Amino acid sequence: MLLGLLFLLFLLQVMSTLLFTRPKKRTRQSKSHPSPPSSWNDGFAMPAPDLKRAKTKLNSRRHKVVVIGAKECDQHIPVKASQQATFDTVAAYGLLNHGVRRIAPKLASLSKMNDFHSQEYLEILSHEGKDIILDMKKDDNDDEDDEDDAFISAGLTPSNTFNGMWYYCRLITGATLVAAKELTSSNSTLAINWMGGNSNAMSDAALGTSYINDTALAIFALRHKFQKIAVIDLSATHPLAIQDAFYYTGNVFTVSVHRYEKNHDTYGTGRRKDKGAEGEGRHTNLNVNMSIGATDTNLLDVIKEIAAGLAETYKPECVILTVGTNSLSGGISKLNYTPVGMATAVDHLLKVLDVPTLLLGGDNTWRGKSKCAQHARLWTLVVDAAVNATKGVVSTLPNDIPDEDNPSWNLMGPSFELREEDDEEEKKTSETNDNTTQMNVKLNGIRERFRKYKRTTGL
């Protein structure tokens, strides 16, 4: 009897413990999730490298990142040094490991490309580059002159064609469409194709080395799921084809931060007053004209205003962000951005907008060996920003570029550093025309565009 009573008391004590004792909550300051450093809001924080902590963070980030067939695409371009250096450097830093998926691209079909490009242009483009060159070099006669005229009208000349060009176009476009599908299927929240972003290709003609406008095709693909898409282009040249294609719709907000010079053959489009067509497209186009010599500080000031305006007024459900290396210091655009500065701008946009994002390369003009190191530095930092997009996770990449398992390491000289300091000569030539007064005009123009969009839509 006594034993039974003692056993009953024991059961009552156990039940009381289970029912009335609350489990101890893990505080925000736990070891596995420390609070973000105060310097995070000022761009890239560069603490002493802690690779072990970085690997832990990569596995617990909010964004699911996928890179689309970088190496496979690199093998099919005519001058591939910069793209190969980019892939090798990104891989050497381990950014394609620890949860970042790599998937192979698929060849885009002619019918898919026909969503934006004319059938006639695609038929001309489908001629192999070798055939185009040979046809244009034949002896003159009326029939051949007509064929040559068709090639020239399509923007194709011996200087911008090469063997395997049609396969290359299908591969790069297919890679971007696979990336878009990753977002629409919710398999990923951040998809990267640094070979894509050929936003300058027109519907019926190539422009330079932009043959198929994979950016426009990605917009059409993403519209199957996302009602409001923001397209942000950080290349030196203005994407006129994108602006024209979506000038009349409110479902796509186009933003371009580019060099502008009136009546210039390369930089003469993308006026500040181009605001979108009356009706649904009104105030959904924003062109920010940067002056020769614009710096990282100028770029980040502009990006902060753009990010705030989009987040507070337009509120996109998805973002396409093209990052062109033709804006880097030393290029023909005469803009003075650095890889760190452009990556900081990307980092800020990812953090503030915080929506599914497609990251594209933006241009193909720096494919040669002379500038391949800059391309590799930029995209290594951009991929790092994408991988570490969760707030509180800072870049921990060592500044010395790894030479182990990095076949392109010798191309990264003479400094072999990821974040190079400007030399004195470059600092002397990097003074910007965007002085305080001019920058205030640009920033006020950005704010005014979003205010007008807000009034127009009745938000």
Residue, then its C-alpha position, 0 to 999 in steps of 0.5 A: m500500500l505504501l509503495g503504491l502511494l509513493f509511486l503515485l506521488f512520483l508520477l504526479q511530480v513527473m507530470s507536473t514537470l512536463l506540463f508546467t516547466r517551459p523549455k528554455k528559449r535560445t536567445r538571439q545572441s546565441k553562438s550559432h546566430p550572432s547579431p549582425p555587425s553594425s558595419w553591415n549597413d555600410g556595404f561590405a564588411m571585411p573582417a579577418p577571414d574565418l572560413k569555418r564560420a563561413k561554411t556554417k553560415l552557407n548551410s543556413r542562409r535564407h537564399k537558395v542559390v543556383v549557378i547555371g552551367a558556367k563552365e559548360c557555357d564558357q567552353h563555347i565562346p570565341v574568346k574565353a579567357s575571362q570567363q574561364a578565369t571567372f569560373d576558376t576563381v569562383a570555384a577556387y574560393g569554394l563558392l560553388n560548394h556548401g549548398v550552392r547547386r550547379i545545373a547544366p543549361k539546356l539549348a533554347s529552342l527556336s520557338k522560345m527565342n521567337d517570343f521576342h525575336s523575329q522569325e526572319y532574324l532567327e533564320i539568318l542568325s541560324h547560319e553558322g558564323k563561318d558560312i556568313i563570313l564566307d558568303m560575305k567574302k564571295d565575288d559580288n553579284d546581285d544575288e549575293d549582294d542581297e544576301d549580304d544586305a540581309f546579314i548586314s541588316a541583321g547586324l552580322t558582319p565578319s567582325n562579330t561572327f564566329n564558328g558555332m555562333w548559333y549553338y552559342c546563342r542557344l546555349i547562353t539563352g537556354a542557360t538564362l531560361v533554365a535560371a528563370k525556371e528555377l525561380t518560377s518553380s521555387n526551387s531557388t530564390l537566387a539564380i546566376n548566369w554570368m554569361g547571360g544578360n545580352s540586353n542590347a540585342m534588338s528583336d530583328a538585329a544583333l548589336g555588337t556581340s549581343y545576338i539573342n536578348d536573353t534578358a527579354l526572354a527571361i522577363f516573359a518566362l518570369r511573368h508566368k508567375f510574377q506579376k511585377i518584375a523590376v529589371i535593373d541594369l548596371s552596365a555602361t550601355h543603356p539597354l534600349a531594346i529592353q526599354d522599348a519592349f516594356y515601355y507600355t506596361g506597368n508589370v515591368f519596371t525598367v531601371s538603367v544606371h549607365r553612361y549617357e552622352k547626347n548623340h554618341d553612337t554608343y552612349g546616346t540612348g537612355r535619356r533621363k526624361d524617358k519615363g514610360a508611356e502614358g497609361e499603364g507604363r507611365h513612370t515605370n522607366l528610370n534612366v540614371n545618367m552617370s558622367i565620365g569618371a563616376t565612382d563607387t561612391n556615386l554608384l552606391d548613392v544612386i543604388k540606395e535611392i533606387a532600392a528604397g524607391l522600388a521597395e517602398t513604392y513599386k514592390p516588385e515580386c521578382v528582380i532581374l539584375t544585370v551587372g556589366t563589367n564594361s562599367l569597370s575602371g579602365g574600360i572604354s566607358k570611362l566610368n571608374y567603378t571597382p569590382v568591390g564597389m559594384a559588388t557592394a551595390v549588388d549586395h545592397l540591392l539583394k538585402v533591401l529588395d529581398v525577393p527572388t532574383l536573377l543575376l545576369g552578366g550584362d555584357n560580353t565586351w571584356r572577354g579578352k585576356s587583357k581585362c579577364a582579371q577584372h571580370a573574375r574579381l567582379w563576379t567572384l565578389v558578386v557571387d559571394a554577395a549572393v551566397n551570403a545574402t542573409k543579413g548578418v553574414v559578411s564576406t570572409l573571402p581571403n584577399d589573396i586569390p587561391d592558387e591551389d586548384n586554380p588553373s587561371w591563377n597566373l592571369m590574376g597578376p600582378s597583384f593576385e589580390l581579390r580587392e586591389e587598391d587603386d594605384e596613385e595614377e588611377k586615383k588621379t584620373s578617377e575624379t568624377n564629374d558628378n560633383t555634389t550639386q550634380m549628384n543631388v540633381k540625380l538623386n532628386g530625380i530618382r525620388e521624384r520618379f518614384r513619387k510620381y509613380k506613387r501618385t499615378t497608381g494611387l498608392 
